[in-house]
């Protein structure tokens, strides 16, 4: 008489499905936040929307210091640094994040310098306003 050698294998398809779903949720929620890690108090507006962004973050802090990513630059050297990054192909999209107490003139100067390089993809970062 012939003996059958049956080995029991657990069904892993459910476990794989759950793991992939958790991975997808983690990837979506982590890419929605636009944060360069620098502490600024953003203005609030009803026009703000959560959006995935894949560009360079330019931050203007409360004291007027400017960061391109995590690199600190002065307002005087900002145009030269942005132009050289754009010319080297390292800068094609920009998100500007400025503290709400930064003077309007400083923000406009930074936007002007960005536009002078030929960059057209400029986003302004703000928090969504809470409706009552």
Protein Blocks (a to p, Z undefined) as FASTA:
>chain_A
ZZddddddddfklmmmmmmmmmmmmmmmmmmpccehiacdddddfkbccddddddddddd
fkopacehjaccdfklmmmmmmmmmmnopafbdcddddfklcfklmmmmmmmmmmnopab
dcddddddddZZ
